[in-house]
Every structure is written in structure tokens, then in C-alpha cells.
Amino acid sequence: MDSTLYWLWLAEAVGSSCRLAGRLLEEYPDPAELYGQVKAGWNPPEYLSARAREFMQAVAPAQMAGLKKRCDDLNIFILTPDSADYPQRLRDLPDLPLVLYGTGNPACLNGRRYVGMVGTRRPTKYGLSACRDLSLTMAEQGVVIVSGLAEGLDGAGHRAAVEAGQQTVAFLGTAINKTFPAVNVTLRTELEALGGAVLSEYPPDYTGKMTGTFLARNRLIAGLSEALCVAEARTRSGTLNTVSHAEEYGRPVFAVPGSIYSPTSEGTNELLRTGRARALCTADDVLDTLHIAPGGTELVQEGVMLDELTPNARTVLAELGPKAQTADDLAAATGLAVQAVLAALMELEFAGAAVDNGGGRYTAA
């Protein structure tokens, strides 16, 4: 049987944004073997919901063949964790997607530099200009802009990438064959024509519960991105939900400063005021942090091959300088957990990029 059917079966069982997906795959990396055990009378893991366990026992993977055929008929590709084109940056997420449905070119999902650009759906002229100019400059340097194909600043980020003739990636909170809002249908066609991709956890013709689907897709925008940029946002918004995911995953957050009198800048200014984000005034603020040189090439710092470092090590390295800092200092600056910082520092020491000055205080080499 096609292995994709087993993944479709497992994804349908646990649902999108399952917080335990990573744990499940650590224990049962092959859904075919898991189904074999279930079929043999073994009960599914107790930490799964009752609905998931009932589905796994009542539904056979072969019953997902109709869904796969529907995808084939619509030229929708299916990515699973054992697919070569599955986004590598999503594999380590605790709530990684077990199945991604997509249109466009999946080759753009790996091997590039990725920056998320998000913001309010009701932006001001200032927010639109900032989003467009920053996204355009980064796209011209080879960065893949990642967003949600929504109204307002999501769409503006994608349009800037298209204007630059570069690839961009969109995550939907709807069925893969539905563009919401419909006004972005043309934009979707254009980004796909340039080799970009549109992805969703929701299959074609999905009619299930929509509550929370857009919030769920926010984690994928944050997960694929090496850094997350917020052009304009209110204090209570889905944009700040994306920021929370970026912080959880250890991605640096940047925010465009705005007028203290503008409600649409209240969220970005609050991120800056509380230290949750770095000021985003020019594209170089992001490009320098990610060590991206003109033309999108990788910078080499003191002989260290940055493209061989993990994302966490790059994030910590960007904060290191001549002033000695502790792991706690670096955790506060990067948003990473202290244990993640310590692991990154060890990696940087081996790479010759960081020096332990004693007492757990580190500087750049």
C-alpha cells in the first residue's frame, strides 16, 4: 500500500497542530507499523485524545485513497515527514504537521533563507509601505518571504516578493484549494508561477471545524522562518499569536516602530518596549542578524561556516560580542530556553566561534 495513505490516516486521526505529534513520531516513526499494531489489537497511545484513538481503530488507511486521488486530480502535492521536499525547518517542531497539502513548487521549501513577514489585516499606508519596502529588499537579496496570504500585510509581503521576481511561501488556514480572501487568487497564481508554494494542513474541500485553524497555521509561518518580522499590529491580534510561536521556537522577532498615536502600532511598539522584539528600521537589521550578504550569500565569520551551524547556534552567535555574557543573558536576548542556549554555545565552541571566559561567561571568538 502507498505509504502516503498511512500518513493521511494518522494526520486525520490526530488532527492539525497536534501538540504531541513530535512525541508520537519519536515513539512510532512509521505510521504503517503503528497501524499494524492497532490492527493486531494493541491500543493506541493513551496520551492521544479519545477521538483520535477511536478513529485509528475504526478507520483503515486504505479508506484514505479517495482523498489522495482527489489531490492527484487537482495537482495538489502531499508532503509527509518522509518526503524529500518536506520542510526541514518544520521537522523539529513539537507540533509538526504530519501532512502538508500544497500547490506550486515544493522545491522552494528547503535550501533557502526564510523570513516571516506578518501584520494586521487593516494596515495604514505607513504599515503597507514599510512591509512592501522591507520585504522587497529582502526578497531581492534572495530571501524567501513567508506569510499567510491574508488581507493586509500578509498579502503585501507576498506581493513584494512577486514584484522582485522571487519565490515566496504562503500557509493557509483553509482547505488547500480555497484562497481566502478571494481577492488574493491572482496573487496566489503569480507566486506559484514564480516557483513559490502555498501550503495547508487542510485537505481539498475541507468542511470541518474552522475554529482555530488560522491560529494553527501561524505556528508554521513561525516555524519555517529564521526570523519573524512584524510590520504593524494591534495589541490583540493573530499576529502576536505568531510572535508567541516564534518565541517558543527560538526565532528572533523584529518589529517596525510606529507612531505612539496609531492603534495599529500599539502591538509592535509594545513588543519593542518589553524587549520581545528588536527594532526593524531597515532590511539590514534582519539580513545582518541572519548573516546574509548582498546577493543572498552566506557570510563567513572569522572562518566559521555559518551554513553548517544549527538555527539556534546562529541565533546565539548573532548576540555574542566582546562583552562576556552568561547563558541566562543570551537566553533573555534571544528568546531561547537556557538549555537550548547552552547547547548552542557548545556547538559554537567546537566551531571556534565562541570562547568560554570562565564562570560560564562567553564572548565571540
N, C-alpha and C positions, 0 to 999 in steps of 0.2 A: 504494500500500500504506500502511496505517496506520503512522505514524512510530513509534508505541509498540512495534511489533514489532521494529524495528531496535534500539531501546534494550534490549528484553528479550534480544535476540540478543547484544548487546555485553556486557550485565551477566552473562549466563550464561557467556560466553567467559572473562572475566577473573576472575569470582568476587567474593565480597563482600570489602570492606575492602582492595581493591587499592591498594597504596601508590603506584602510578603512574597512578591514574585521572585525577588532575588534569593530569598531563603529557599523557596520551593525549588528553584533551579539548582541551587547548591546541593540539595539532597536528592533531587531527581532530574538530572540534566537531560535525560532522554524521555520525552513525553510518551513515546511508544512503549517503553519499558514500564512507565508508570501505569499506562492503560492496561498493559498485560497483567500487572499485579492487581489492579482493580477488578479486572475481568475474572481473575482467579479467586476472587472472594476477599481480597485484602482491602481493608477500609482506607480511604484517602486520609491524608494528614489531618489531625484533629484541629490544627490551627486555622484551617480553611473554614469558610462560612458553611452553614448547613445547606444553603442553596448550591454552593459550589460542589460539595460532596454528593448531593443528590443528583446533580447534573452529570457528574463524572460516572456515576453508577448507572444512570438511566439512558445516557446517550452514547452512541458509538461514534468513533472518528469517521467512519465511512459515511455517516449521515451529513458530514460537512462537505461532501463532494459537490452538492448543488451550489454552495457558496463559492467554492473555488472555480467552478465553471462560469458563474456569473462574473467573477473577476476577470477570468480569461476573455470572456466575450466583450467586456468593457475596456480591455487593455489596461487593467489595474494590476500592478505587480504586488506581490505579497512578500514581505521580509519577516524572517524569524531569526532568533539568535544563532541559528546555524547557517544563515545565509551569508555569503561573502560580502554583500553590499549592506548588511545591517550596520547602522551607525556605531562605530566602535566607541564613541564617547557616551553612548547610552548603556553600554553593557554593564558598567559597574554601578548603575543606579539601583538602590534597594527596591524601587518600584518600576523597574524597567518594563517597557512594553513587550509582551510575549509575541504579539503580531502587529506589524505596521502595514497598512494598505497604502499604496502610493500611485501617483501618476507623474509623468515626466521622466527624468533621468536619475536613477538611483546612484550612478557613479559619482555624483556630486556630494554624497553623504560622508565620504571619507577622504583623507589625504589633503584636506584644505584647511584654511584658518577660518574660524566661525565666530561671529559676534552677533549677539541678540540685540535687536532694536525694538523697543516696545513703548507704549504710552497710551494716553487717553483716546477714546473714540470721538471725542468732541474737542479737538485741539484748537488753539488760537493760531493766528497767522505766524506768530513767533515760533510756536511749537512745530508747526509744519515746516517752516524754513530751517530751523535747527536740525530737525530729523532728516530732511532731504539733504542738506549740505554735508552733515556728518556721515550719513550712510553713503552718499555718492563718493566722497573722498576715500572712505574705507574700501568700498567696492572697487574703486579704481586701483587700489593697491593689492587687489586680489583676494580681499576678504569676502567670504560668503555671508551675506546678511540673513539672519534667522528671525522669523517673526510669525504672526498668526493669521495673516491675510484678512484681518478685520478692518472695519472702518477706521478712519483717522490715521494715527501714526503707524500702526502696523502696515497698512497699505502704502503709506508714504515711504517707509523703509524699503519695501519690495520695489516700488516704482523707481526709486533712486538707483537700485542695483540694475534694474532693467535699462534705465537711462544710460548707465555706464556700460551696458552690454555684458554684464556679468551674471553669474549664477546666484540664485537666492533660494532659500528653503522655507516653506510655509508648513506649519502644523495646524490642522483644523480641529474644531471641537464638534464637528458634524460628520455625517456619512461622507466617505471619500468622494462620492460622485455628486456632492452638493457643495456649491460655493456660497458661503454666507459672509457678507451680504452679496446679493446677486450682482450688484454694481461692479464687483471685482472679478467677474467672469473673464472679461477681456484681459485684465492684468494676469490672471492665472494662465491663460493661454500664452501670453507673451513670455512669462517667466519659464514656462515649460519648454517653449521653443528655443530658449537660450541655454537649455541644458539644466535648468533648475528642477526642483521636485516639490510636490505637495504630498503631505503625509497625514494619515489619520489612524487612530486606533479603532475607528468605527467603520464597519463594512459597507459596501454599497447598499443603498435602500434602507439603511438603519432606521428603525422606527421605535427604538427602545427609549428608556428614560433619558431625558436630556439634562436633568438637574445635575450640575457639577461637571459636565463634560468639557466646558471651556476652561474651567479651573484645572481640570485634569491635564489638558493639553499644555497648560502653562509650564508644567514641570519639564516637558520635552523641549520647549524653547530654551529653558534654562540649562537643561542637561546637554544639549548639543553645543551650546555656546561656550566659548572660552572666557568670555566676559559678557556681561549684560549691561546694556545702555538704556536709560530711561529718559526720553526726550521731554515729556510733560505728563504729569499725573496728579490726580486729586489724592487726598489722604485716604479715602475709602474707595478702592478700585481693584479690579482684577490685575492691574499692572503690579501693584505691591504684592499680590499673591505670587507673581512670577519672581519678584525680588526675593521673597522668602525661600523659594525653591533654589534660587541661585546661591543664597547664603548657606543653605543646607548642603549643597553640593560643592561648596568651596569655590564658586566662581566670583571673581571680583565684580563689583557693581559700580557703575558710573551714572551720574545724574546731571542733567543740564540745569544750571541755576536759573531761576526765573524771578519775576517781579514779586515782591512781598505782598502786592495788592491783587495778584492774579490767583483765583481759586484753582486754576488748572496747574499752578506751580506749587501748590501747598504740599503735595506729596513729595515732589523732587527736593524742594527746599528742606523738608523735614528729614529726608534721607541724608542730606548733607549736614544738617545741624546736629544730628545724632551720631554721625560718623559711620553710618551704614553704607554710604556711597562716597566715591571720590568725585571731585568736580570734573565735569566734561565740558570743556570750552572749545577744544579743537580735536580733530580726529587723532592727532598725535598723542593726546592723553591716553587713548586706548592702544594705538599702534606701538607706542614706546613700551607700555606695560607688557604687551604680548611679544615684544622684541621683533616686530615686523618692520623691515626696512623698505624703502621705496621699491616698488615693483612686486611687493608681497613676499620678498625673500626673507629667509630666516637670519637674524643677526647671530653672530658668534661672540660670546662674551668671554674674553680672556682665555680663548682656546677651548671653551666648553661648547659642545654641540648641543644647542638648546632643543633641537628637534628630537633628541634622544631622551630628553627628560620627560617625566610624567607631568600632567597638568598641574598637580599640587606643587611639585618642585619648582615649576616655572613661576607659579603664583608667589611662593615664598621668596624665590630669588629676586623677583621684582621689588620686594620690600627690603632686601638686605643692602647695606651700605657700610660706610666706615664706622658708624656708631654701633657699638655692641648692643644686641637685643636678645632677650630671652625667648623661649618658645611661647610663653604667655603673651609677650609683646607682639610677636608675629601672628599669633592666633587672633589677637584683637584687631590687628591691622588688615589681615586677610579674610577674616570670617571663617577660617578653617578651625576644626577641632584641634586641641593641643596635640593629641596623638597623631593626627594627620600631619601637623607641622613637624613633629619630631621625626617622623618617617621621611618627610621631605628633606629635612636638614641632613639626615644620614645619607640620603641619596646625593645631595649636593656636596657633602664632604668627600664622598667617593669620587665624584666627578671633578673635584678640585675647584669648586665654585664657592664653597663656604668654609670658614675656619672657626673652630671651637676655641674661644679665648679663655676657657676655664670658667667654672662656675655656671655652666650652661648658658653662656653668652656668646652669640655668634655675630660674625661680620662677613661681608663679602670677601672672597679671596683676592 
